[in-house]
Amino acid sequence: MPDRILKPWPFTPAPQLVADLGGTNTRVALADGGVLRQGSIRRFANAGHTSLSDILRAYLAQTATTECSGVCVAVAGPVADGRARMTNLDWEITRDDLAALGGCDKVFILNDLQAQGHALAGLDPRHVHLLMPGEPETSTPSSNVATRLVVGAGTGFNAAPVFSGPQGVFVPPSETGHIHLPHHTEAETALARHLAKLHGIATLEEALSGRGLVALHHWTSGTDIAAADLIAALAARDPRARETGALYAGLMGRVLASLALVHLPYGGIYLIGGVARAMAPYLVELGMAESFTRMGRFSAHMARFPVSVVEDDYAGLLGCAAHLAAQRA
């Protein structure tokens, strides 16, 4: 009997390492060609770790990964010259550190909203819930996908436009969360003065992030309550919680309207982040739609912008994987 010819194992390239670093947790996964490896996602609490490199080393050891063909990290903070510093955490991330850790030269550091923007095209429709219908445009006269806008409310707050064209997806970095909080009503003006006394400036993040939600409740009720407990009180239709929720919803609508007129996201506005997901069931009911459309002679135009919430907690990882896949070798 002739010897059986053994076929060699097909070549499997080293995986890509992707991470989404938030103010509270870091999500890490392996990816191949823009697709996350099934079962590879891990979540790490930032507390108890000294750096992102510390978390990534632990992850590589857990998954027995010895080499990477690329590394892409999304960071909740400004990125410049291959270096990022967290806004709500005293960590610095550098391209050189990531290259040494992954053993490769294909390394990218994105702002977290940039990663979310790159994820939009690959999201499962089941993970996108429409809050406010509009008249979305799927293309512009130049046959490019219409501009979209991602808005993140979680440990921090940020927003960034998503442009698509013949060269691919482009998401410019942004630190929108640190611009001035709009205030049109007497209550909102009083709130802005209060936040300015506390922080030197009343910003979007100090009102619309997780700690912002807590601060709003303290301002409206004089009591301190954790964000999770406040969400539970909203679900139970507690009057004080609903007062806070109405203030939050009104401010969110006003901020989204201003950003919509700056960027004209006819492809839609997408809310992401833990606080956005938790508040989503109550935003329209508590007045976000009215606040969004109250824009003077442009009020009718606001109906053209649909608003949705992204319920995929790992969209940032998907965006990092998509960005890596789009890079030329």
Stockholm file with secondary structure:
# STOCKHOLM 1.0

chainA/1-329         MPDRILKPWPFTPAPQLVADLGGTNTRVALADGGVLRQGSIRRFANAGHTSLSDILRAYLAQTATTECSGVCVAVAGPVADGRARMTNLDWEITRDDLAALGGCDKVFILNDLQAQGHALAGLDPRHVHLLMPGEPETSTPSSNVATRLVVGAGTGFNAAPVFSGPQGVFVPPSETGHIHLPHHTEAETALARHLAKLHGIATLEEALSGRGLVALHHWTSGTDIAAADLIAALAARDPRARETGALYAGLMGRVLASLALVHLPYGGIYLIGGVARAMAPYLVELGMAESFTRMGRFSAHMARFPVSVVEDDYAGLLGCAAHLAAQRA
#=GR chainA/1-329 SS CCCCCCCCCCCCCCCEEEEEECSSEEEEEEEETTEECTTCCEEEESTTCSCHHHHHHHHHHHTTCCCCSEEEEEESSCEETTEEECSSSCCEEEHHHHHHHHTSSCEEEEEHHHHHHHHGGGCCGGGEEEEECCCCCSCCTTSCCCCEEEEEESSSEEEEEEEEETTEEECCCCCGGGSBCCCCSHHHHHHHHHHHHHHSSCBSHHHHSHHHHHHHHHHHHSCCCCHHHHHHHHHTTCHHHHHHHHHHHHHHHHHHHHHHHHHCCTTCEEEESHHHHHHHHHHTTTTHHHHHHCCGGGTGGGGGSCEEEECCTTHHHHHHHHHHHHSCC
#=GC SS_cons         CCCCCCCCCCCCCCCEEEEEECSSEEEEEEEETTEECTTCCEEEESTTCSCHHHHHHHHHHHTTCCCCSEEEEEESSCEETTEEECSSSCCEEEHHHHHHHHTSSCEEEEEHHHHHHHHGGGCCGGGEEEEECCCCCSCCTTSCCCCEEEEEESSSEEEEEEEEETTEEECCCCCGGGSBCCCCSHHHHHHHHHHHHHHSSCBSHHHHSHHHHHHHHHHHHSCCCCHHHHHHHHHTTCHHHHHHHHHHHHHHHHHHHHHHHHHCCTTCEEEESHHHHHHHHHHTTTTHHHHHHCCGGGTGGGGGSCEEEECCTTHHHHHHHHHHHHSCC
//
